[in-house]
Amino acid sequence: MDTRLTRALDRIAAVDSFEGLQAGIQDLRDLYDVDHVAYHAVNAAGGQYAALTYDHDWVTHYLDQDYDRIDPVVLGCYRRFNPVDWKALDWSPRAARRFLGEALDAGLGAQGLSVPVRGPHGRFALLTVNHRCDDRRWALFTSNFLQDLILIAHYVNEVALRLEGVDQTQPSSPLSPREIDALRLLGLGRSRAQAADALSISEHTLRAYLESARYKLGAANTTHAVALAVTRGQVLL
């Protein structure tokens, strides 16, 4: 596994308090050399938690103005399961354009990538990276680190759930050696085709192992299954 990702996961795994998670988010910003990293979670009852590197005045202004009602990132990602580049969102409404202008004035960059994460009991969370670089550099960044960020997002969410004391039911039966191998290869960044080839099985069979592991772990998707298995020590990367 890439040294940068290893350092990121080790740093997050060591978190034992909300203050530590805030420091961990700041470390992620520095480790991946971006302007901002933000983790924001909302549970089914409307309770919210955030650990982020945005300027305090901007966060206060955002909350005072109830900008979550018009923020294209929040609105767009809530309907999606896959990572979302901000450029793919609808910024055409006048309120959204005004909001973006205020965000840029507050030190945010126009480049952003948000990873939606869904958890137990109606929980919804986002891990976002934000930068002020040009399109070419951003395309290179997302190409190099998208898989890192997906895994980190689920990892951070698992730690936040633990800190909040949310019940995270352990699997009722252990993962099989093949299930562990399949999750490990995906966690190392292999594609499904590469993982199937490494295990000398078909992609259809690989899919069956992954679905079985996902069910046992209670994961929302395969990436979530990898994150759960790693955080619980069932898969070593």
FIKOLZA-1660 file (N, C-alpha, C; in steps of 0.1 Angstrom, whole numbers, plus 5000, padded with zeros to 4 digits):
% residues 237
   i   px   py   pz ch aa at
   1 5008 4988 5000  A  M  N
   1 5000 5000 5000  A  M CA
   1 5009 5012 5000  A  M  C
   2 5005 5023 4993  A  D  N
   2 5012 5035 4992  A  D CA
   2 5015 5041 5006  A  D  C
   3 5028 5046 5008  A  T  N
   3 5032 5051 5021  A  T CA
   3 5023 5062 5026  A  T  C
   4 5019 5071 5017  A  R  N
   4 5010 5082 5021  A  R CA
   4 4997 5077 5027  A  R  C
   5 4991 5067 5020  A  L  N
   5 4978 5061 5025  A  L CA
   5 4980 5054 5038  A  L  C
   6 4991 5047 5039  A  T  N
   6 4994 5040 5052  A  T CA
   6 4995 5050 5063  A  T  C
   7 5002 5061 5061  A  R  N
   7 5003 5071 5072  A  R CA
   7 4990 5077 5075  A  R  C
   8 4982 5079 5065  A  A  N
   8 4968 5085 5067  A  A CA
   8 4960 5076 5076  A  A  C
   9 4959 5063 5072  A  L  N
   9 4951 5054 5079  A  L CA
   9 4956 5051 5093  A  L  C
  10 4969 5051 5095  A  D  N
  10 4975 5049 5108  A  D CA
  10 4972 5061 5117  A  D  C
  11 4972 5073 5111  A  R  N
  11 4969 5085 5119  A  R CA
  11 4955 5085 5124  A  R  C
  12 4946 5082 5115  A  I  N
  12 4932 5082 5118  A  I CA
  12 4928 5070 5128  A  I  C
  13 4935 5059 5126  A  A  N
  13 4932 5048 5135  A  A CA
  13 4936 5051 5150  A  A  C
  14 4946 5060 5151  A  A  N
  14 4951 5063 5165  A  A CA
  14 4942 5073 5172  A  A  C
  15 4932 5078 5165  A  V  N
  15 4923 5089 5171  A  V CA
  15 4915 5083 5183  A  V  C
  16 4915 5090 5194  A  D  N
  16 4907 5085 5205  A  D CA
  16 4898 5096 5211  A  D  C
  17 4896 5107 5204  A  S  N
  17 4888 5118 5209  A  S CA
  17 4884 5126 5197  A  S  C
  18 4873 5134 5199  A  F  N
  18 4869 5143 5189  A  F CA
  18 4880 5154 5186  A  F  C
  19 4887 5158 5196  A  E  N
  19 4898 5167 5194  A  E CA
  19 4909 5161 5185  A  E  C
  20 4911 5148 5188  A  G  N
  20 4921 5141 5180  A  G CA
  20 4916 5139 5165  A  G  C
  21 4903 5137 5163  A  L  N
  21 4898 5136 5150  A  L CA
  21 4900 5149 5142  A  L  C
  22 4898 5160 5149  A  Q  N
  22 4900 5173 5143  A  Q CA
  22 4915 5175 5138  A  Q  C
  23 4924 5171 5147  A  A  N
  23 4938 5171 5144  A  A CA
  23 4941 5162 5133  A  A  C
  24 4934 5150 5132  A  G  N
  24 4937 5141 5122  A  G CA
  24 4932 5146 5108  A  G  C
  25 4921 5153 5108  A  I  N
  25 4917 5160 5095  A  I CA
  25 4927 5170 5091  A  I  C
  26 4933 5178 5100  A  Q  N
  26 4943 5187 5096  A  Q CA
  26 4955 5180 5091  A  Q  C
  27 4959 5169 5097  A  D  N
  27 4970 5161 5092  A  D CA
  27 4968 5156 5078  A  D  C
  28 4955 5152 5075  A  L  N
  28 4952 5147 5061  A  L CA
  28 4954 5158 5051  A  L  C
  29 4950 5170 5055  A  R  N
  29 4952 5182 5046  A  R CA
  29 4966 5184 5043  A  R  C
  30 4975 5183 5053  A  D  N
  30 4989 5185 5051  A  D CA
  30 4995 5173 5043  A  D  C
  31 4991 5161 5046  A  L  N
  31 4996 5149 5040  A  L CA
  31 4994 5149 5025  A  L  C
  32 4982 5153 5021  A  Y  N
  32 4978 5153 5007  A  Y CA
  32 4980 5166 5000  A  Y  C
  33 4985 5176 5008  A  D  N
  33 4989 5189 5002  A  D CA
  33 4977 5196 4995  A  D  C
  34 4966 5197 5002  A  V  N
  34 4954 5204 4996  A  V CA
  34 4952 5216 5006  A  V  C
  35 4943 5225 5002  A  D  N
  35 4940 5236 5010  A  D CA
  35 4931 5233 5022  A  D  C
  36 4921 5224 5019  A  H  N
  36 4912 5220 5030  A  H CA
  36 4907 5206 5029  A  H  C
  37 4904 5201 5041  A  V  N
  37 4897 5188 5042  A  V CA
  37 4886 5190 5052  A  V  C
  38 4875 5184 5049  A  A  N
  38 4863 5185 5058  A  A CA
  38 4856 5172 5059  A  A  C
  39 4852 5168 5072  A  Y  N
  39 4843 5157 5074  A  Y CA
  39 4831 5162 5081  A  Y  C
  40 4819 5159 5076  A  H  N
  40 4807 5164 5081  A  H CA
  40 4797 5152 5081  A  H  C
  41 4791 5150 5093  A  A  N
  41 4781 5139 5094  A  A CA
  41 4768 5144 5100  A  A  C
  42 4757 5138 5095  A  V  N
  42 4744 5141 5100  A  V CA
  42 4736 5128 5103  A  V  C
  43 4731 5127 5115  A  N  N
  43 4723 5115 5118  A  N CA
  43 4708 5116 5115  A  N  C
  44 4701 5106 5117  A  A  N
  44 4687 5106 5113  A  A CA
  44 4679 5116 5121  A  A  C
  45 4683 5119 5133  A  A  N
  45 4676 5129 5142  A  A CA
  45 4680 5143 5139  A  A  C
  46 4689 5145 5130  A  G  N
  46 4693 5159 5126  A  G CA
  46 4706 5163 5134  A  G  C
  47 4711 5155 5143  A  G  N
  47 4723 5159 5150  A  G CA
  47 4735 5159 5140  A  G  C
  48 4744 5169 5142  A  Q  N
  48 4755 5171 5132  A  Q CA
  48 4768 5171 5140  A  Q  C
  49 4779 5167 5132  A  Y  N
  49 4792 5168 5137  A  Y CA
  49 4801 5171 5126  A  Y  C
  50 4811 5179 5128  A  A  N
  50 4821 5183 5117  A  A CA
  50 4835 5184 5123  A  A  C
  51 4844 5180 5115  A  A  N
  51 4859 5182 5117  A  A CA
  51 4864 5187 5104  A  A  C
  52 4869 5199 5104  A  L  N
  52 4873 5206 5091  A  L CA
  52 4884 5216 5093  A  L  C
  53 4889 5221 5082  A  T  N
  53 4900 5230 5082  A  T CA
  53 4896 5244 5077  A  T  C
  54 4883 5246 5074  A  Y  N
  54 4878 5259 5069  A  Y CA
  54 4880 5270 5080  A  Y  C
  55 4881 5282 5075  A  D  N
  55 4882 5293 5084  A  D CA
  55 4870 5294 5093  A  D  C
  56 4872 5297 5106  A  H  N
  56 4861 5297 5116  A  H CA
  56 4850 5307 5112  A  H  C
  57 4854 5318 5107  A  D  N
  57 4844 5328 5104  A  D CA
  57 4835 5323 5092  A  D  C
  58 4841 5316 5083  A  W  N
  58 4833 5311 5072  A  W CA
  58 4823 5300 5077  A  W  C
  59 4828 5292 5086  A  V  N
  59 4819 5281 5091  A  V CA
  59 4807 5288 5099  A  V  C
  60 4810 5298 5107  A  T  N
  60 4800 5305 5114  A  T CA
  60 4790 5311 5105  A  T  C
  61 4795 5318 5094  A  H  N
  61 4786 5324 5084  A  H CA
  61 4777 5314 5077  A  H  C
  62 4783 5303 5073  A  Y  N
  62 4776 5292 5067  A  Y CA
  62 4764 5287 5075  A  Y  C
  63 4767 5285 5088  A  L  N
  63 4757 5280 5097  A  L CA
  63 4746 5291 5099  A  L  C
  64 4750 5303 5101  A  D  N
  64 4741 5314 5104  A  D CA
  64 4731 5316 5092  A  D  C
  65 4736 5314 5080  A  Q  N
  65 4728 5316 5068  A  Q CA
  65 4721 5304 5063  A  Q  C
  66 4722 5293 5071  A  D  N
  66 4716 5280 5067  A  D CA
  66 4719 5276 5053  A  D  C
  67 4732 5277 5049  A  Y  N
  67 4736 5275 5036  A  Y CA
  67 4735 5260 5032  A  Y  C
  68 4733 5251 5041  A  D  N
  68 4731 5237 5037  A  D CA
  68 4719 5235 5029  A  D  C
  69 4709 5245 5029  A  R  N
  69 4697 5244 5021  A  R CA
  69 4700 5247 5007  A  R  C
  70 4711 5254 5003  A  I  N
  70 4713 5258 4989  A  I CA
  70 4727 5253 4984  A  I  C
  71 4735 5247 4993  A  D  N
  71 4748 5243 4990  A  D CA
  71 4747 5231 4980  A  D  C
  72 4752 5234 4967  A  P  N
  72 4751 5223 4957  A  P CA
  72 4759 5210 4961  A  P  C
  73 4769 5212 4969  A  V  N
  73 4777 5200 4974  A  V CA
  73 4768 5191 4983  A  V  C
  74 4762 5197 4993  A  V  N
  74 4753 5190 5002  A  V CA
  74 4741 5184 4994  A  V  C
  75 4735 5192 4986  A  L  N
  75 4723 5188 4979  A  L CA
  75 4726 5177 4968  A  L  C
  76 4737 5179 4961  A  G  N
  76 4741 5170 4951  A  G CA
  76 4746 5156 4956  A  G  C
  77 4754 5157 4967  A  C  N
  77 4760 5144 4972  A  C CA
  77 4749 5136 4980  A  C  C
  78 4739 5143 4985  A  Y  N
  78 4729 5135 4993  A  Y CA
  78 4721 5125 4984  A  Y  C
  79 4721 5128 4971  A  R  N
  79 4714 5119 4962  A  R CA
  79 4724 5109 4955  A  R  C
  80 4736 5109 4959  A  R  N
  80 4746 5101 4952  A  R CA
  80 4753 5092 4962  A  R  C
  81 4759 5081 4956  A  F  N
  81 4766 5072 4964  A  F CA
  81 4781 5072 4961  A  F  C
  82 4784 5077 4949  A  N  N
  82 4798 5077 4944  A  N CA
  82 4805 5091 4946  A  N  C
  83 4818 5091 4946  A  P  N
  83 4825 5104 4948  A  P CA
  83 4820 5114 4938  A  P  C
  84 4820 5127 4942  A  V  N
  84 4814 5137 4933  A  V CA
  84 4824 5149 4932  A  V  C
  85 4829 5151 4919  A  D  N
  85 4837 5163 4917  A  D CA
  85 4828 5175 4916  A  D  C
  86 4831 5186 4923  A  W  N
  86 4823 5197 4924  A  W CA
  86 4819 5203 4910  A  W  C
  87 4827 5201 4900  A  K  N
  87 4825 5206 4887  A  K CA
  87 4813 5199 4880  A  K  C
  88 4809 5187 4885  A  A  N
  88 4798 5180 4880  A  A CA
  88 4785 5184 4886  A  A  C
  89 4785 5193 4896  A  L  N
  89 4773 5197 4903  A  L CA
  89 4767 5209 4896  A  L  C
  90 4754 5212 4899  A  D  N
  90 4747 5223 4893  A  D CA
  90 4749 5236 4901  A  D  C
  91 4757 5245 4895  A  W  N
  91 4760 5258 4902  A  W CA
  91 4753 5269 4894  A  W  C
  92 4743 5266 4886  A  S  N
  92 4737 5276 4878  A  S CA
  92 4727 5285 4885  A  S  C
  93 4720 5280 4896  A  P  N
  93 4710 5289 4903  A  P CA
  93 4718 5301 4909  A  P  C
  94 4711 5313 4909  A  R  N
  94 4717 5325 4913  A  R CA
  94 4722 5324 4928  A  R  C
  95 4714 5317 4936  A  A  N
  95 4718 5316 4950  A  A CA
  95 4731 5307 4952  A  A  C
  96 4732 5297 4943  A  A  N
  96 4744 5288 4944  A  A CA
  96 4756 5296 4939  A  A  C
  97 4755 5304 4929  A  R  N
  97 4766 5312 4924  A  R CA
  97 4770 5323 4934  A  R  C
  98 4761 5329 4941  A  R  N
  98 4764 5338 4952  A  R CA
  98 4771 5331 4963  A  R  C
  99 4766 5319 4967  A  F  N
  99 4772 5311 4977  A  F CA
  99 4787 5308 4974  A  F  C
 100 4789 5304 4961  A  L  N
 100 4802 5300 4957  A  L CA
 100 4812 5312 4958  A  L  C
 101 4807 5324 4953  A  G  N
 101 4815 5336 4954  A  G CA
 101 4819 5339 4968  A  G  C
 102 4810 5337 4978  A  E  N
 102 4813 5340 4992  A  E CA
 102 4823 5330 4997  A  E  C
 103 4822 5317 4993  A  A  N
 103 4831 5307 4997  A  A CA
 103 4845 5309 4992  A  A  C
 104 4846 5314 4979  A  L  N
 104 4859 5317 4974  A  L CA
 104 4866 5329 4981  A  L  C
 105 4858 5338 4984  A  D  N
 105 4863 5350 4992  A  D CA
 105 4867 5346 5006  A  D  C
 106 4862 5335 5011  A  A  N
 106 4865 5331 5024  A  A CA
 106 4877 5321 5024  A  A  C
 107 4883 5319 5012  A  G  N
 107 4896 5311 5012  A  G CA
 107 4894 5297 5007  A  G  C
 108 4882 5293 5003  A  L  N
 108 4880 5280 4997  A  L CA
 108 4885 5281 4982  A  L  C
 109 4888 5269 4977  A  G  N
 109 4891 5268 4963  A  G CA
 109 4880 5264 4954  A  G  C
 110 4881 5266 4941  A  A  N
 110 4870 5262 4932  A  A CA
 110 4870 5247 4929  A  A  C
 111 4881 5240 4933  A  Q  N
 111 4882 5226 4930  A  Q CA
 111 4878 5218 4943  A  Q  C
 112 4870 5208 4941  A  G  N
 112 4865 5201 4952  A  G CA
 112 4861 5187 4949  A  G  C
 113 4863 5178 4958  A  L  N
 113 4858 5164 4956  A  L CA
 113 4852 5159 4969  A  L  C
 114 4840 5154 4969  A  S  N
 114 4833 5150 4981  A  S CA
 114 4829 5135 4980  A  S  C
 115 4832 5128 4990  A  V  N
 115 4829 5113 4991  A  V CA
 115 4817 5111 5000  A  V  C
 116 4805 5107 4995  A  P  N
 116 4794 5104 5004  A  P CA
 116 4796 5091 5011  A  P  C
 117 4792 5091 5024  A  V  N
 117 4793 5078 5032  A  V CA
 117 4780 5077 5039  A  V  C
 118 4774 5065 5038  A  R  N
 118 4761 5062 5045  A  R CA
 118 4764 5052 5056  A  R  C
 119 4759 5055 5067  A  G  N
 119 4761 5046 5079  A  G CA
 119 4748 5041 5085  A  G  C
 120 4749 5035 5097  A  P  N
 120 4737 5030 5104  A  P CA
 120 4728 5041 5108  A  P  C
 121 4715 5037 5110  A  H  N
 121 4705 5046 5116  A  H CA
 121 4703 5058 5108  A  H  C
 122 4704 5058 5095  A  G  N
 122 4701 5069 5087  A  G CA
 122 4712 5080 5086  A  G  C
 123 4724 5076 5090  A  R  N
 123 4735 5085 5091  A  R CA
 123 4740 5088 5076  A  R  C
 124 4743 5101 5074  A  F  N
 124 4749 5105 5061  A  F CA
 124 4761 5114 5064  A  F  C
 125 4772 5111 5058  A  A  N
 125 4784 5119 5060  A  A CA
 125 4791 5122 5047  A  A  C
 126 4800 5132 5047  A  L  N
 126 4808 5136 5036  A  L CA
 126 4822 5138 5040  A  L  C
 127 4831 5133 5032  A  L  N
 127 4845 5137 5034  A  L CA
 127 4849 5145 5021  A  L  C
 128 4853 5157 5023  A  T  N
 128 4856 5166 5012  A  T CA
 128 4871 5171 5012  A  T  C
 129 4877 5171 5000  A  V  N
 129 4890 5178 4998  A  V CA
 129 4887 5190 4989  A  V  C
 130 4894 5201 4992  A  N  N
 130 4892 5213 4985  A  N CA
 130 4905 5220 4982  A  N  C
 131 4906 5226 4970  A  H  N
 131 4919 5231 4966  A  H CA
 131 4917 5243 4957  A  H  C
 132 4928 5252 4956  A  R  N
 132 4927 5263 4947  A  R CA
 132 4936 5262 4935  A  R  C
 133 4939 5249 4931  A  C  N
 133 4948 5247 4920  A  C CA
 133 4941 5248 4907  A  C  C
 134 4948 5247 4896  A  D  N
 134 4942 5248 4882  A  D CA
 134 4936 5234 4879  A  D  C
 135 4929 5234 4868  A  D  N
 135 4922 5221 4863  A  D CA
 135 4931 5210 4861  A  D  C
 136 4943 5213 4855  A  R  N
 136 4952 5202 4851  A  R CA
 136 4958 5196 4864  A  R  C
 137 4962 5204 4873  A  R  N
 137 4967 5198 4886  A  R CA
 137 4956 5191 4893  A  R  C
 138 4944 5196 4893  A  W  N
 138 4933 5189 4900  A  W CA
 138 4930 5175 4894  A  W  C
 139 4930 5175 4881  A  A  N
 139 4928 5162 4874  A  A CA
 139 4938 5152 4877  A  A  C
 140 4951 5156 4878  A  L  N
 140 4962 5147 4882  A  L CA
 140 4960 5143 4896  A  L  C
 141 4956 5152 4905  A  F  N
 141 4954 5148 4919  A  F CA
 141 4943 5138 4921  A  F  C
 142 4931 5140 4915  A  T  N
 142 4920 5131 4916  A  T CA
 142 4924 5117 4910  A  T  C
 143 4931 5118 4899  A  S  N
 143 4935 5105 4893  A  S CA
 143 4944 5097 4902  A  S  C
 144 4953 5104 4909  A  N  N
 144 4963 5097 4917  A  N CA
 144 4957 5092 4931  A  N  C
 145 4947 5100 4936  A  F  N
 145 4944 5098 4950  A  F CA
 145 4929 5095 4952  A  F  C
 146 4921 5093 4942  A  L  N
 146 4907 5091 4944  A  L CA
 146 4904 5078 4952  A  L  C
 147 4911 5067 4950  A  Q  N
 147 4909 5055 4957  A  Q CA
 147 4913 5057 4972  A  Q  C
 148 4924 5064 4974  A  D  N
 148 4928 5068 4988  A  D CA
 148 4917 5075 4995  A  D  C
 149 4911 5085 4989  A  L  N
 149 4901 5093 4996  A  L CA
 149 4888 5085 4999  A  L  C
 150 4885 5076 4990  A  I  N
 150 4873 5068 4992  A  I CA
 150 4875 5059 5005  A  I  C
 151 4887 5053 5006  A  L  N
 151 4889 5044 5017  A  L CA
 151 4891 5053 5030  A  L  C
 152 4897 5064 5029  A  I  N
 152 4899 5073 5040  A  I CA
 152 4886 5078 5045  A  I  C
 153 4876 5081 5036  A  A  N
 153 4863 5086 5040  A  A CA
 153 4856 5076 5049  A  A  C
 154 4856 5063 5045  A  H  N
 154 4849 5053 5053  A  H CA
 154 4857 5051 5066  A  H  C
 155 4870 5052 5065  A  Y  N
 155 4878 5050 5077  A  Y CA
 155 4875 5061 5088  A  Y  C
 156 4875 5073 5083  A  V  N
 156 4871 5084 5092  A  V CA
 156 4857 5083 5098  A  V  C
 157 4848 5079 5090  A  N  N
 157 4834 5077 5094  A  N CA
 157 4833 5066 5105  A  N  C
 158 4841 5055 5103  A  E  N
 158 4841 5045 5113  A  E CA
 158 4846 5050 5127  A  E  C
 159 4857 5058 5126  A  V  N
 159 4862 5063 5138  A  V CA
 159 4852 5073 5145  A  V  C
 160 4846 5081 5137  A  A  N
 160 4836 5090 5142  A  A CA
 160 4824 5083 5149  A  A  C
 161 4820 5072 5143  A  L  N
 161 4809 5064 5149  A  L CA
 161 4814 5058 5162  A  L  C
 162 4826 5054 5162  A  R  N
 162 4831 5048 5175  A  R CA
 162 4832 5059 5186  A  R  C
 163 4836 5071 5182  A  L  N
 163 4837 5081 5192  A  L CA
 163 4823 5086 5197  A  L  C
 164 4813 5085 5188  A  E  N
 164 4799 5088 5192  A  E CA
 164 4792 5077 5200  A  E  C
 165 4798 5066 5201  A  G  N
 165 4792 5055 5208  A  G CA
 165 4781 5048 5200  A  G  C
 166 4781 5050 5187  A  V  N
 166 4771 5043 5178  A  V CA
 166 4773 5028 5178  A  V  C
 167 4763 5021 5179  A  D  N
 167 4764 5006 5179  A  D CA
 167 4768 5002 5165  A  D  C
 168 4779 4995 5164  A  Q  N
 168 4784 4990 5152  A  Q CA
 168 4785 4974 5153  A  Q  C
 169 4775 4968 5149  A  T  N
 169 4774 4953 5151  A  T CA
 169 4785 4946 5144  A  T  C
 170 4792 4938 5151  A  Q  N
 170 4802 4930 5145  A  Q CA
 170 4796 4918 5136  A  Q  C
 171 4803 4913 5126  A  P  N
 171 4798 4903 5118  A  P CA
 171 4794 4891 5126  A  P  C
 172 4783 4884 5122  A  S  N
 172 4778 4872 5129  A  S CA
 172 4787 4860 5125  A  S  C
 173 4794 4860 5114  A  S  N
 173 4803 4849 5111  A  S CA
 173 4816 4855 5105  A  S  C
 174 4827 4848 5107  A  P  N
 174 4840 4853 5102  A  P CA
 174 4840 4853 5087  A  P  C
 175 4849 4862 5082  A  L  N
 175 4852 4862 5067  A  L CA
 175 4860 4849 5064  A  L  C
 176 4857 4844 5052  A  S  N
 176 4864 4833 5047  A  S CA
 176 4878 4838 5041  A  S  C
 177 4888 4829 5040  A  P  N
 177 4901 4833 5034  A  P CA
 177 4899 4840 5021  A  P  C
 178 4891 4835 5012  A  R  N
 178 4889 4841 4999  A  R CA
 178 4883 4855 5000  A  R  C
 179 4873 4856 5009  A  E  N
 179 4867 4870 5011  A  E CA
 179 4878 4879 5016  A  E  C
 180 4886 4875 5025  A  I  N
 180 4897 4884 5030  A  I CA
 180 4906 4887 5019  A  I  C
 181 4910 4878 5011  A  D  N
 181 4919 4880 4999  A  D CA
 181 4913 4890 4990  A  D  C
 182 4900 4889 4987  A  A  N
 182 4894 4897 4977  A  A CA
 182 4893 4912 4982  A  A  C
 183 4890 4914 4995  A  L  N
 183 4889 4927 5001  A  L CA
 183 4903 4933 5002  A  L  C
 184 4913 4925 5005  A  R  N
 184 4927 4930 5006  A  R CA
 184 4932 4935 4993  A  R  C
 185 4929 4928 4982  A  L  N
 185 4934 4932 4969  A  L CA
 185 4927 4945 4965  A  L  C
 186 4915 4947 4967  A  L  N
 186 4908 4959 4964  A  L CA
 186 4913 4971 4973  A  L  C
 187 4916 4967 4985  A  G  N
 187 4921 4978 4994  A  G CA
 187 4935 4982 4990  A  G  C
 188 4942 4974 4983  A  L  N
 188 4956 4977 4978  A  L CA
 188 4955 4985 4965  A  L  C
 189 4943 4987 4960  A  G  N
 189 4941 4995 4948  A  G CA
 189 4940 4987 4935  A  G  C
 190 4938 4974 4936  A  R  N
 190 4937 4966 4924  A  R CA
 190 4922 4968 4919  A  R  C
 191 4921 4967 4906  A  S  N
 191 4908 4967 4900  A  S CA
 191 4901 4953 4902  A  S  C
 192 4889 4952 4899  A  R  N
 192 4882 4939 4901  A  R CA
 192 4888 4929 4891  A  R  C
 193 4891 4933 4879  A  A  N
 193 4897 4924 4870  A  A CA
 193 4911 4919 4875  A  A  C
 194 4919 4928 4880  A  Q  N
 194 4932 4925 4885  A  Q CA
 194 4931 4916 4897  A  Q  C
 195 4921 4919 4906  A  A  N
 195 4920 4910 4918  A  A CA
 195 4915 4896 4914  A  A  C
 196 4906 4895 4904  A  A  N
 196 4902 4882 4900  A  A CA
 196 4913 4874 4894  A  A  C
 197 4921 4881 4886  A  D  N
 197 4933 4875 4879  A  D CA
 197 4943 4870 4890  A  D  C
 198 4945 4878 4900  A  A  N
 198 4955 4874 4910  A  A CA
 198 4950 4862 4918  A  A  C
 199 4937 4860 4920  A  L  N
 199 4931 4849 4927  A  L CA
 199 4928 4837 4918  A  L  C
 200 4930 4839 4905  A  S  N
 200 4927 4829 4895  A  S CA
 200 4913 4824 4895  A  S  C
 201 4904 4834 4896  A  I  N
 201 4890 4832 4896  A  I CA
 201 4883 4842 4886  A  I  C
 202 4871 4839 4882  A  S  N
 202 4864 4848 4873  A  S CA
 202 4859 4861 4881  A  S  C
 203 4856 4872 4874  A  E  N
 203 4851 4884 4880  A  E CA
 203 4837 4881 4886  A  E  C
 204 4830 4872 4880  A  H  N
 204 4817 4868 4886  A  H CA
 204 4819 4862 4900  A  H  C
 205 4829 4853 4901  A  T  N
 205 4831 4846 4914  A  T CA
 205 4836 4856 4924  A  T  C
 206 4845 4865 4919  A  L  N
 206 4850 4876 4928  A  L CA
 206 4839 4884 4933  A  L  C
 207 4829 4887 4925  A  R  N
 207 4818 4895 4929  A  R CA
 207 4810 4888 4940  A  R  C
 208 4809 4875 4939  A  A  N
 208 4802 4867 4949  A  A CA
 208 4809 4868 4962  A  A  C
 209 4822 4867 4962  A  Y  N
 209 4830 4868 4975  A  Y CA
 209 4828 4881 4981  A  Y  C
 210 4828 4892 4973  A  L  N
 210 4827 4905 4978  A  L CA
 210 4813 4908 4984  A  L  C
 211 4803 4903 4977  A  E  N
 211 4789 4905 4982  A  E CA
 211 4787 4897 4995  A  E  C
 212 4793 4885 4996  A  S  N
 212 4792 4878 5008  A  S CA
 212 4799 4885 5020  A  S  C
 213 4811 4890 5017  A  A  N
 213 4818 4898 5027  A  A CA
 213 4811 4910 5031  A  A  C
 214 4805 4917 5022  A  R  N
 214 4797 4929 5024  A  R CA
 214 4785 4926 5034  A  R  C
 215 4779 4915 5031  A  Y  N
 215 4767 4911 5039  A  Y CA
 215 4772 4908 5053  A  Y  C
 216 4782 4900 5055  A  K  N
 216 4787 4896 5068  A  K CA
 216 4791 4909 5076  A  K  C
 217 4797 4919 5069  A  L  N
 217 4802 4930 5076  A  L CA
 217 4791 4941 5078  A  L  C
 218 4780 4939 5072  A  G  N
 218 4770 4949 5073  A  G CA
 218 4773 4962 5066  A  G  C
 219 4781 4961 5055  A  A  N
 219 4786 4973 5048  A  A CA
 219 4776 4977 5037  A  A  C
 220 4777 4991 5035  A  A  N
 220 4768 4996 5025  A  A CA
 220 4772 4993 5010  A  A  C
 221 4785 4992 5008  A  N  N
 221 4791 4989 4995  A  N CA
 221 4804 4982 4997  A  N  C
 222 4811 4979 4986  A  T  N
 222 4824 4972 4987  A  T CA
 222 4834 4980 4994  A  T  C
 223 4835 4993 4990  A  T  N
 223 4845 5002 4997  A  T CA
 223 4843 5002 5012  A  T  C
 224 4831 5003 5016  A  H  N
 224 4827 5003 5030  A  H CA
 224 4831 4990 5036  A  H  C
 225 4830 4979 5029  A  A  N
 225 4834 4966 5034  A  A CA
 225 4849 4966 5036  A  A  C
 226 4857 4971 5027  A  V  N
 226 4871 4971 5029  A  V CA
 226 4875 4979 5041  A  V  C
 227 4869 4991 5043  A  A  N
 227 4872 5000 5054  A  A CA
 227 4868 4993 5067  A  A  C
 228 4856 4987 5068  A  L  N
 228 4852 4980 5080  A  L CA
 228 4862 4968 5083  A  L  C
 229 4866 4961 5073  A  A  N
 229 4874 4949 5076  A  A CA
 229 4888 4954 5080  A  A  C
 230 4893 4965 5075  A  V  N
 230 4906 4970 5079  A  V CA
 230 4905 4975 5093  A  V  C
 231 4895 4984 5096  A  T  N
 231 4894 4990 5109  A  T CA
 231 4892 4979 5120  A  T  C
 232 4886 4968 5117  A  R  N
 232 4883 4958 5127  A  R CA
 232 4895 4947 5127  A  R  C
 233 4905 4950 5119  A  G  N
 233 4917 4941 5120  A  G CA
 233 4915 4928 5112  A  G  C
 234 4904 4926 5104  A  Q  N
 234 4902 4914 5097  A  Q CA
 234 4909 4913 5084  A  Q  C
 235 4913 4925 5079  A  V  N
 235 4921 4925 5067  A  V CA
 235 4933 4934 5070  A  V  C
 236 4945 4930 5067  A  L  N
 236 4957 4937 5068  A  L CA
 236 4962 4942 5055  A  L  C
 237 4965 4955 5053  A  L  N
 237 4970 4960 5040  A  L CA
 237 4985 4962 5041  A  L  C
% end
